[in-house]
């Protein structure tokens, strides 16, 4: 059997390795338009900030490794077109401009996503940069050397991390977002309050609830950003307002959601059973609401890619779905979340309840302990767990991994309250924090 893989970042790399590790009689041809594979874009801020010294650590594979596994890897090749009926791909060698045609029995679409670029006057200026791939990371680092005033547009995870990295490098930073809070998809207000305070305490200007109207330019350089509320002087602009699927090769042919993300079954097959999809060009099965959603995270991508490899010949390992679990470190705050926030549950019209606790990570008789903020979101009538968030200076982010499993397995508040966790004073209290929060929710329910 011959498989063609288009795109080789997180999902594509995972798919190729999984395929070749589990199938001996299979030919795999990989086409990647860039000159590298498997770049961890979530490490860009660490690279920009100088925390990661060796950039090679941000690549978890290489063309050479994939070739050693048996893949035919074609770097700097762009797939121009796909004939789904004839099962062929037309590819262009970006170095020689030579056009060729390849055939396939099975096709893997891991074309990924691309930053959303709004139509704003001046956005094509040379000091307006995107943050997605390795080459863009290098360009950010190079231009930041000569910039003192930096504006980051978009306060999601990438924008927030870059804002911190630039501030730690001694830059004057403005973080702009149209929402009233940073990271509103992942965190509720009581959590973003602490994160935003950390930024303002360190001198980062937060321009929240502001939409960029235009870039004022001079000699192909943005000198000022004008929003609906203010004007900010700048030497460098980083756009981080989100991503959209690269849908050019399948738009109007395969089934997608309105944003262009492919819909797959539990075995990662698209509406064409010989075509598989994984990564940022595909939706996920979102367990908290039992629906299809677009959540472009590296964790989702590698899981999906691995499943493609396991199911490419025989479909036997189903996708268990995800909770959109994620984490971030902002200065000395360790924050993570999983599933639905209260805000997202409210927007979705879900009848929910919440419980929030303020506690410590270990017994107060210990020489030291840290404050913890923990919140659970659960369905009002069934008491089924829907989501949660945690924040502390002590790293307790793994608690959301535990909660993620609980949501995946449709556990209730009652079940979480009495789940078995160890107690050791160096690490925890007799009641685990998740136990404590769930017990508080039960007490709240019984007093209503």
Helices and strands as residue ranges (DSSP letters): E 2-6, H 10-22, E 27-32, G 41-43, H 44-48, G 55-58, H 63-69, E 72-75, E 77-83, E 88-93, E 99-103, E 106-109, E 113-115, E 128-130, H 134-144, E 149-153, H 157-168, E 172-177, H 189-201, E 205-208, E 212-218, E 221-227, E 231-233, E 236-239, E 243-245, E 275-277, E 284-286, E 291-293, H 298-311, E 326-330, E 333-339, H 342-347, E 352-360, E 371-379, E 385-392, H 398-408, H 413-417, H 433-447
